[in-house]
Amino acid sequence: MRLLHLRQQVCALHARLPENHLVAWTSGNVSARDPETGLVVIKPSGVKFEDLTPENMVVVDLDGKIVEADHKASSDTASHCYIYRQRPDINGVVHTHSRYATAFAALGREIPCVLTAMADEFGGPIPCGGFALIGGEEIGKVVVETLAKSKSPAALLQNHGVFTIGANAEAAVKAAVMTEDVAATVWLALQLGQPLPIADEDIAKLHHRYTHVYGQ
Ligand SMILES: [Zn+2]
């Protein structure tokens, strides 16, 4: 079996989605690109999270063609592969319909940067791209376009949900968890009134400190 280690990683990361209340039933998926072979490990289509195993993960090439699988690949595979082809710096992609973030997406509205945690993690607002139909690579195109104009590792898709990217799949999962966390807080703030913006230069300082200095 090819890429056993990456299959194990991607399978384990899928468990983080229901654990963090980011998905319902079979929606949502994680993929990872193996930097050596360029092959992508992704969730099988329509399999429940508790039934995912390293063995039933699907391995595809960068064009989304099946390399090794017993199951059909996730219906978002073409979009994940499009993102990997356009972004050689990215080795992880996550998609969810997490509630609070997707509420903003339903309005086609970005999540404004009104929390220091957002400045840290996203370097500005979480942008919202336009509407795209599921199935082909159209969603991937919207994600790449939307993220190109932003520092954020997360993009909302109008009327749909959230896509996040990362240097590896764990970073993309972290971005998906943080997206929902800040979306919920901003939503609560919006019930109280008009959240206060953070000045662009302060957002830049916070983001720089978090990405260059913070942590071990
Ligand atoms: Zn979706």
Residues whose N, C-alpha, C, O or C-beta is under 5 A from the ligand:
A	BS01	ZN	G161
